Amino acid sequence: MRQVEHIQDQEWLQSIRDSYQPARIDEGLWIIPSWCQPEDSSAVNIILEPGIAFGTGDHPTTRLCLKALLSLDLSGKSVMDYGTGSGVLAIAALKMGAAMACGTDTDQLAVRAAAQNAALNGLAGRFQAVQCEGSAEGPEPLAALACGAPSQSGAFDVIIANILQGPLLELSSRLCDYANSGGTIILSGFLDEQWPTIREAYEHELENFQVSQDGQWVAITGIKRDNQPLAVNPSLQSNVNA
Ligand SMILES: C[S@@+](CC[C@H](N)C(=O)[O-])C[C@H]1O[C@@H](n2cnc3c(N)ncnc32)[C@H](O)[C@@H]1O
């Protein structure tokens, strides 16, 4: 009996392994299953243990987000990956030069997988994953605090959220609050017909939208507006108060 179980385990493991191969995402960017060797050691190679959490590189939205990250200068930047799944986007950002990254997810297994994948890539010291509730009413995931965000509560240079339209709409204020003025927000996980609704929810906080598409799936990059109230000239202020 024990031998039968052992053979079944081996077959199952082998069938998982057969279904994942190194995936070239773009020039110089690969996702490599943990049991394979990178073909190009000079590329950004993201090593993943696939199968536990979403984010193996085979979904168009993951690839769109990775390409959006490639187009940024991430040197020294702080990154929040909301809906981190396998941690693939946070790990990619760190490998592209980000200083620190924080991942959050509603799924405890994903949080664990992301932390393990970061460790596989030698990035455990610069990545922290925390579980969140997933609703705008729920408590803050405290991700910013847990990750030692560089400035006031939740101020990150780059926010990535590859989640569905529903949570993107519900969490729009929270996601925008996490970004520094001038920071970059990458959103994906929605279809082209949903883009006008997403745009409406985000355009008071974001500008300079860049849109990319793979089939029906869309990713957008936007820059957080500087919505600080204009400084009031003290002499005008006294006139107003008079
Ligand atoms: C499409 S997967 C993206 C995974 C990975 N970031 C990628 O790009 O491949 C979405 C992830 O977001 C998580 N998720 C879904 N709704 C969420 C919410 N409201 N708050 C936080 N995470 C959420 C899911 O558990 C899942 O791991």
The ligand as an SDF file (V2000), in Angstrom:
LIG
                    3D

 27 29  0  0  0  0  0  0  0  0999 V2000
   -4.8620   37.2540  -10.4990 C   0  0  0  0  0  0  0  0  0  0  0  0
   -4.0300   36.7730   -9.0360 S   0  0  0  0  0  0  0  0  0  0  0  0
   -2.5160   37.7220   -9.2460 C   0  0  0  0  0  0  0  0  0  0  0  0
   -1.2960   37.0550   -8.6820 C   0  0  0  0  0  0  0  0  0  0  0  0
    0.0140   37.7450   -9.0580 C   0  0  0  0  0  0  0  0  0  0  0  0
    0.1000   39.0590   -8.4700 N   0  0  0  0  0  0  0  0  0  0  0  0
    0.1410   37.8500  -10.5710 C   0  0  0  0  0  0  0  0  0  0  0  0
    0.1200   38.9610  -11.0900 O   0  0  0  0  0  0  0  0  0  0  0  0
    0.2360   36.8080  -11.2240 O   0  0  0  0  0  0  0  0  0  0  0  0
   -4.9200   37.6970   -7.8370 C   0  0  0  0  0  0  0  0  0  0  0  0
   -4.4960   37.4650   -6.4010 C   0  0  0  0  0  0  0  0  0  0  0  0
   -5.1520   38.4510   -5.6160 O   0  0  0  0  0  0  0  0  0  0  0  0
   -5.7200   37.8670   -4.4650 C   0  0  0  0  0  0  0  0  0  0  0  0
   -6.8960   38.6920   -4.1510 N   0  0  0  0  0  0  0  0  0  0  0  0
   -8.1290   38.6370   -4.6960 C   0  0  0  0  0  0  0  0  0  0  0  0
   -8.9070   39.5990   -4.1810 N   0  0  0  0  0  0  0  0  0  0  0  0
   -8.1440   40.2850   -3.2860 C   0  0  0  0  0  0  0  0  0  0  0  0
   -8.3860   41.3910   -2.4380 C   0  0  0  0  0  0  0  0  0  0  0  0
   -9.5650   41.9850   -2.3770 N   0  0  0  0  0  0  0  0  0  0  0  0
   -7.3780   41.8460   -1.6520 N   0  0  0  0  0  0  0  0  0  0  0  0
   -6.1670   41.2470   -1.6990 C   0  0  0  0  0  0  0  0  0  0  0  0
   -5.8820   40.1820   -2.4860 N   0  0  0  0  0  0  0  0  0  0  0  0
   -6.8510   39.7160   -3.2710 C   0  0  0  0  0  0  0  0  0  0  0  0
   -6.0210   36.4340   -4.8510 C   0  0  0  0  0  0  0  0  0  0  0  0
   -6.0160   35.5900   -3.7080 O   0  0  0  0  0  0  0  0  0  0  0  0
   -4.8740   36.1230   -5.8250 C   0  0  0  0  0  0  0  0  0  0  0  0
   -3.7710   35.5510   -5.1650 O   0  0  0  0  0  0  0  0  0  0  0  0
  1  2  1  0
  2  3  1  0
  2 10  1  0
  3  4  1  0
  4  5  1  0
  5  6  1  0
  5  7  1  0
  7  8  2  0
  7  9  1  0
 10 11  1  0
 11 12  1  0
 11 26  1  0
 12 13  1  0
 13 14  1  0
 13 24  1  0
 14 15  1  0
 14 23  1  0
 15 16  2  0
 16 17  1  0
 17 18  1  0
 17 23  2  0
 18 19  1  0
 18 20  2  0
 20 21  1  0
 21 22  2  0
 22 23  1  0
 24 25  1  0
 24 26  1  0
 26 27  1  0
M  CHG  2   2   1   9  -1
M  END
$$$$
